[in-house]
Amino acid sequence: MNYLTLDIGGSSIKYAIVNKEGEFLEKGNAPAPKDGIDQFVSIIGDLYDKYKDNIVGMAISMPGAIDPDKGFAYTGGAYEYIKDMNIVEILQKRCPLPITIGNDAKCAANAEVGFGCLKDVDDAAVIILGTGIGGCIVQNGKVHIGKHFSSGEFSWMRTNGDDGNNFANTWCSLNGIAGLLQTVQEATHTDQVFNGKEIFEMANNGNPDVLAGLDKFCNRLAVQIYNLQALFDPEKIAIGGGISAQPLLLELTEKHIEEMYQTGLEFNSPISRPVVVACKYLNDANLIGAFYQHINTFKD
């Protein structure tokens, strides 16, 4: 009993054949369906044709505001042609088998809930650091979707009450990858543009200016983690995304969390110290989480 699971990203579709234990049997890539819904169906349909004799279901992770229960996409993120479409119904005309869809960040969280660092955790938050700030809230061991399917869209949280209408003061701008690059560039007083890999290489080698910029970035992250702790009181807060694999990121963030926690104690704050963990799954999180959502949808 195998499944086809797909992660529809901005530049490609990653896919895998997964057995019922969640183990990858085969992995590959397909072109991103940038030209419209017909191409979307065609590319996925070709993958279905290739594996249809060996699969019993299809699990899809994709960007946008998604109602996983109805298989409906209100938006499609970078795929602007996806708007108010029942993606499952559209695909099942071409691929007649059980299909589920889920928001990509929530699929990443499902990977941790099902098989990773949040397994057997009742209440948690997941922060995915990337171009923006994705994530979700976990309540009673399940990913919380929200009334309008936008729970966990942390990118849009405002960080400055005096200038809240300025996009530069959204969490996305402060802790997305562009925020990291800009903060380090300002700290190094140079016009040179570094990438994430270069930043952590220089920081790990002790470059004081880069370390100062990275420390500022991590302080901003710690502030929002502390806010989530105050708002929701989760048992754990998991950090994912490519840079979460860098030990220095968590080390500096933990330093600032501890400072805020100690300050809170001086004022008799009831807020518990946030317990921050790194996500287990990185590049394959969406594939694994989409599979977990699928098997739970059809477990009966």
C-alpha positions as semicolon CSV with decimal commas, in nm:
position;residue;x (nm);y (nm);z (nm)
1;M;0,000;0,000;0,000
2;N;0,186;0,303;-0,131
3;Y;0,105;0,671;-0,176
4;L;0,211;0,948;-0,412
5;T;0,293;1,259;-0,210
6;L;0,371;1,594;-0,372
7;D;0,518;1,924;-0,253
8;I;0,420;2,198;-0,498
9;G;0,682;2,469;-0,456
10;G;0,754;2,788;-0,642
11;S;1,027;2,646;-0,865
12;S;0,940;2,276;-0,892
13;I;0,721;1,994;-0,771
14;K;0,897;1,752;-0,541
15;Y;0,733;1,413;-0,522
16;A;0,784;1,078;-0,355
17;I;0,637;0,732;-0,336
18;V;0,579;0,654;0,031
19;N;0,479;0,325;0,191
20;K;0,226;0,296;0,473
21;E;0,505;0,332;0,732
22;G;0,601;0,670;0,585
23;E;0,924;0,548;0,426
24;F;1,039;0,690;0,092
25;L;1,061;0,430;-0,184
26;E;1,134;0,676;-0,465
27;K;1,181;1,052;-0,499
28;G;1,190;1,292;-0,790
29;N;1,114;1,637;-0,927
30;A;0,875;1,772;-1,188
31;P;0,837;2,120;-1,343
32;A;0,641;2,384;-1,155
33;P;0,297;2,439;-1,314
34;K;0,334;2,813;-1,370
35;D;0,115;2,852;-1,679
36;G;-0,231;2,776;-1,545
37;I;-0,464;2,515;-1,401
38;D;-0,456;2,300;-1,716
39;Q;-0,080;2,261;-1,682
40;F;-0,124;2,200;-1,308
41;V;-0,355;1,907;-1,381
42;S;-0,142;1,781;-1,670
43;I;0,183;1,759;-1,474
44;I;0,021;1,590;-1,176
45;G;-0,176;1,366;-1,410
46;D;0,145;1,249;-1,577
47;L;0,284;1,151;-1,236
48;Y;-0,038;0,967;-1,159
49;D;-0,012;0,775;-1,487
50;K;0,343;0,673;-1,403
51;Y;0,256;0,528;-1,062
52;K;-0,119;0,455;-1,070
53;D;-0,076;0,077;-1,057
54;N;0,119;0,101;-0,731
55;I;-0,058;0,374;-0,530
56;V;-0,384;0,398;-0,336
57;G;-0,384;0,771;-0,264
58;M;-0,233;1,110;-0,344
59;A;-0,127;1,366;-0,081
60;I;-0,047;1,723;-0,184
61;S;0,125;2,010;-0,005
62;M;0,079;2,349;-0,170
63;P;0,090;2,721;-0,087
64;G;-0,218;2,926;-0,015
65;A;-0,528;2,940;0,203
66;I;-0,646;2,580;0,194
67;D;-0,953;2,408;0,338
68;P;-0,819;2,053;0,371
69;D;-1,156;1,904;0,465
70;K;-1,318;2,020;0,140
71;G;-1,006;2,011;-0,078
72;F;-1,066;2,376;-0,160
73;A;-0,801;2,640;-0,233
74;Y;-0,912;2,998;-0,169
75;T;-0,570;3,118;-0,284
76;G;-0,261;2,949;-0,423
77;G;0,026;3,161;-0,298
78;A;0,264;3,223;-0,587
79;Y;0,021;3,041;-0,817
80;E;-0,207;3,336;-0,869
81;Y;-0,433;3,149;-1,112
82;I;-0,546;2,931;-0,822
83;K;-0,833;3,120;-0,662
84;D;-1,154;2,976;-0,520
85;M;-1,101;2,632;-0,673
86;N;-1,184;2,285;-0,547
87;I;-0,846;2,137;-0,631
88;V;-0,939;1,785;-0,522
89;E;-1,246;1,772;-0,746
90;I;-1,049;1,912;-1,040
91;L;-0,768;1,660;-0,998
92;Q;-0,995;1,362;-0,941
93;K;-1,141;1,404;-1,289
94;R;-0,792;1,320;-1,416
95;C;-0,667;1,108;-1,125
96;P;-0,953;0,892;-0,988
97;L;-0,826;0,803;-0,640
98;P;-0,841;0,952;-0,288
99;I;-0,665;1,292;-0,286
100;T;-0,593;1,536;-0,005
101;I;-0,442;1,884;-0,011
102;G;-0,295;2,095;0,267
103;N;-0,117;2,426;0,314
104;D;0,260;2,382;0,286
105;A;0,352;2,529;0,625
106;K;0,084;2,326;0,797
107;C;0,209;2,015;0,619
108;A;0,557;2,088;0,755
109;A;0,404;2,110;1,102
110;N;0,215;1,784;1,047
111;A;0,546;1,611;0,978
112;E;0,664;1,711;1,325
113;V;0,332;1,622;1,488
114;G;0,318;1,282;1,323
115;F;0,678;1,167;1,324
116;G;0,908;1,440;1,455
117;C;0,985;1,667;1,747
118;L;0,617;1,729;1,835
119;K;0,500;1,368;1,842
120;D;0,286;1,316;2,156
121;V;0,290;1,692;2,231
122;D;-0,056;1,839;2,292
123;D;0,006;2,213;2,253
124;A;0,282;2,363;2,041
125;A;0,373;2,628;1,788
126;V;0,579;2,580;1,472
127;I;0,779;2,862;1,311
128;I;0,914;2,803;0,960
129;L;1,188;3,052;0,867
130;G;1,215;3,107;0,494
131;T;1,126;3,380;0,246
132;G;0,851;3,462;0,492
133;I;0,750;3,324;0,831
134;G;0,522;3,025;0,797
135;G;0,401;2,808;1,076
136;C;0,105;2,695;1,275
137;I;-0,047;2,637;1,614
138;V;-0,094;2,281;1,740
139;Q;-0,388;2,226;1,974
140;N;-0,466;1,892;2,136
141;G;-0,213;1,723;1,911
142;K;-0,365;1,854;1,589
143;V;-0,267;2,136;1,355
144;H;-0,509;2,425;1,402
145;I;-0,645;2,554;1,070
146;G;-0,853;2,852;1,185
147;K;-1,190;2,988;1,078
148;H;-1,046;3,145;0,761
149;F;-0,773;2,881;0,705
150;S;-0,497;3,130;0,787
151;S;-0,393;3,029;1,138
152;G;-0,015;3,045;1,165
153;E;0,041;3,305;0,894
154;F;0,303;3,461;1,117
155;S;0,452;3,668;0,834
156;W;0,173;3,919;0,873
157;M;0,210;3,981;1,245
158;R;0,288;4,346;1,319
159;T;0,589;4,420;1,535
160;N;0,566;4,797;1,590
161;G;0,255;4,954;1,737
162;D;0,366;5,304;1,642
163;D;0,402;5,221;1,272
164;G;0,185;4,915;1,224
165;N;0,087;4,988;0,865
166;N;0,448;4,974;0,746
167;F;0,532;4,639;0,585
168;A;0,889;4,682;0,709
169;N;0,748;4,622;1,057
170;T;0,593;4,284;0,982
171;W;0,749;3,969;1,122
172;C;0,815;3,862;0,762
173;S;1,037;4,165;0,705
174;L;1,228;4,120;1,029
175;N;1,289;3,745;1,030
176;G;1,245;3,633;0,671
177;I;1,559;3,563;0,471
178;A;1,560;3,920;0,335
179;G;1,554;4,048;0,692
180;L;1,857;3,837;0,777
181;L;2,052;3,958;0,476
182;Q;1,965;4,324;0,537
183;T;2,043;4,311;0,909
184;V;2,385;4,157;0,849
185;Q;2,458;4,398;0,565
186;E;2,382;4,693;0,793
187;A;2,598;4,549;1,071
188;T;2,896;4,500;0,839
189;H;2,865;4,853;0,694
190;T;2,908;4,725;0,340
191;D;2,716;4,717;0,016
192;Q;2,810;4,354;-0,034
193;V;2,514;4,118;-0,037
194;F;2,576;3,790;0,147
195;N;2,372;3,472;0,121
196;G;2,263;3,268;0,420
197;K;2,541;3,012;0,387
198;E;2,807;3,284;0,380
199;I;2,658;3,457;0,682
200;F;2,675;3,148;0,901
201;E;3,022;3,057;0,777
202;M;3,151;3,403;0,874
203;A;2,964;3,400;1,204
204;N;3,095;3,055;1,297
205;N;3,446;3,180;1,214
206;G;3,403;3,464;1,462
207;N;3,349;3,766;1,234
208;P;3,238;4,025;1,494
209;D;3,025;4,240;1,262
210;V;2,842;3,942;1,114
211;L;2,791;3,801;1,463
212;A;2,644;4,134;1,574
213;G;2,400;4,133;1,283
214;L;2,302;3,771;1,339
215;D;2,257;3,838;1,710
216;K;2,018;4,124;1,631
217;F;1,824;3,897;1,396
218;C;1,799;3,629;1,667
219;N;1,687;3,883;1,926
220;R;1,397;3,978;1,700
221;L;1,310;3,611;1,663
222;A;1,326;3,560;2,039
223;V;1,084;3,848;2,099
224;Q;0,820;3,687;1,879
225;I;0,879;3,345;2,034
226;Y;0,823;3,499;2,375
227;N;0,505;3,666;2,247
228;L;0,376;3,330;2,122
229;Q;0,448;3,180;2,463
230;A;0,250;3,458;2,630
231;L;-0,038;3,423;2,384
232;F;-0,076;3,047;2,369
233;D;0,137;2,887;2,645
234;P;0,260;2,599;2,427
235;E;0,459;2,306;2,562
236;K;0,716;2,342;2,283
237;I;0,794;2,584;2,001
238;A;0,960;2,419;1,701
239;I;1,179;2,614;1,459
240;G;1,205;2,492;1,100
241;G;1,326;2,613;0,764
242;G;1,673;2,579;0,615
243;I;1,858;2,800;0,861
244;S;1,711;2,617;1,160
245;A;1,977;2,350;1,100
246;Q;2,239;2,604;1,212
247;P;2,320;2,546;1,584
248;L;2,431;2,908;1,619
249;L;2,082;3,032;1,531
250;L;1,923;2,845;1,820
251;E;2,211;2,928;2,054
252;L;2,175;3,304;2,005
253;T;1,796;3,288;2,011
254;E;1,801;3,090;2,337
255;K;2,031;3,353;2,490
256;H;1,778;3,628;2,427
257;I;1,485;3,414;2,539
258;E;1,663;3,355;2,870
259;E;1,725;3,729;2,912
260;M;1,356;3,806;2,857
261;Y;1,248;3,526;3,087
262;Q;1,475;3,649;3,368
263;T;1,347;4,004;3,325
264;G;0,993;3,870;3,346
265;L;1,072;3,696;3,674
266;E;1,177;4,029;3,823
267;F;0,823;4,154;3,758
268;N;0,652;3,831;3,872
269;S;0,558;3,737;3,517
270;P;0,343;3,421;3,493
271;I;0,490;3,337;3,151
272;S;0,677;3,007;3,140
273;R;1,015;2,995;2,970
274;P;0,963;2,894;2,606
275;V;1,099;2,549;2,523
276;V;1,248;2,583;2,175
277;V;1,339;2,280;1,964
278;A;1,463;2,236;1,609
279;C;1,234;2,065;1,362
280;K;1,340;1,710;1,274
281;Y;1,243;1,742;0,909
282;L;1,374;2,007;0,671
283;N;1,368;1,956;0,294
284;D;1,123;1,666;0,305
285;A;0,891;1,806;0,572
286;N;0,609;1,899;0,335
287;L;0,612;1,558;0,168
288;I;0,600;1,377;0,501
289;G;0,338;1,608;0,648
290;A;0,109;1,580;0,345
291;F;0,130;1,201;0,379
292;Y;0,049;1,221;0,751
293;Q;-0,256;1,438;0,680
294;H;-0,370;1,195;0,410
295;I;-0,354;0,878;0,619
296;N;-0,536;1,051;0,905
297;T;-0,807;1,173;0,670
298;F;-0,876;0,821;0,547
299;K;-0,781;0,622;0,857
300;D;-1,136;0,498;0,911
